[in-house]
Amino acid sequence: MAKRLTELTWDEFKGFDVYEKGACLMAGRDHVFHTLVAQQFDREFLDELCDLTTTIRTVAKDKEGMLFLKGLLAHKRAMLYFSQPSSRTFLSFSAACQILGIDTEEVRDTSVSSEFKGETQEDSVRTFSSYFDLIIMRSKIAGLAERMAWVLSNSDRPIPIINGGSGRDQHPTQALLDIYTLQRSFEDRGGIDRKRIVFVGDLLRGRTVRSLATLLMQYRDVEQIFVAPRQLQLGEDIQELLQKGGVEFQLTDDFDSAVLEADAIYMTRVQDEWDDETGDSRKIDTSRYHFTATHLDMLKPGAIIMHPFPRRKEIAVEVDNDPRAMYWRQMRNGMWIRSALIAVTFGVDRKIASYA
Ligand code: NCD
């Protein structure tokens, strides 16, 4: 039986592998509290969260339903602590909070907070916990959200932390919205099981790919194909996880063959903000990994094109109006599934189900 965060020292928790950490986060809980890593979620959780997301979407369609949702958590406040650039994750979390009636406040620029005066991020987060009931955070530091969750769990005001992207490592809620998008798209074709998912781009430094590849392990016989130039291929740690999990996967640089075989193709941009740490990606020619209008003829009729966004030139704008281009709907799904996650975090999911 896994121990809870309150039963562990920071060094003990930090020393665990990512699945052990996931188990500690869920230990002794009947609903999720901190959301930190994709590895903390199992298939049952994913299925239930997708169902709840659909219920919220349906309830929110009319004014009466929206007013019901808005009343659910009107007594809660959330802090959006985003010290790394963000558009979609920030806005969709903010909208998700609004759907449930949660008031939000934000720190996006730490040069105007006390961090500028030398305050540690730990003290900042403890300060937020004095005024708020939930912290949603994005940071360029891998593992920072984990540290803060441990600190808060062991404080006198343990409030939940949701990781909105940490370093090059994890982006669990993006993976959740990606799963929901896949689930919806393949609803009439047996769901995500037995599908072939193709990842393209900067797989080494893209945290969305790392988190989604992990969640896909919860589905039966999903084949994962990773298409990238050698220098940007998937990290060895994730390859090892896939291997251990018995996942069928392939690393390749053959983009065109992968397009032909894909049920879903997940495009990503080059993450050159990490170049100082991991080499100069501007020297790599990635143009042959771009999805153009020509590729539409190669893609299966029922396949879908995804992208976590922001995009640069990975997907030509001409592709946007094809019914298989799913990225705009994927983005909107983020708002719905994030509201479902927050609803579960505060335990109001059953109320929503009975209203519906
Ligand atoms: C991604 C991120 O921040 O990791 N964006 C997002 O949250 N939708 C992908 C990216 O920045 O390329």
Residues whose N, C-alpha, C, O or C-beta is under 5 A from the ligand:
A	BS01	NCD	R88 T89 G165 H171 R207 T208 R269 P308 F309 P310
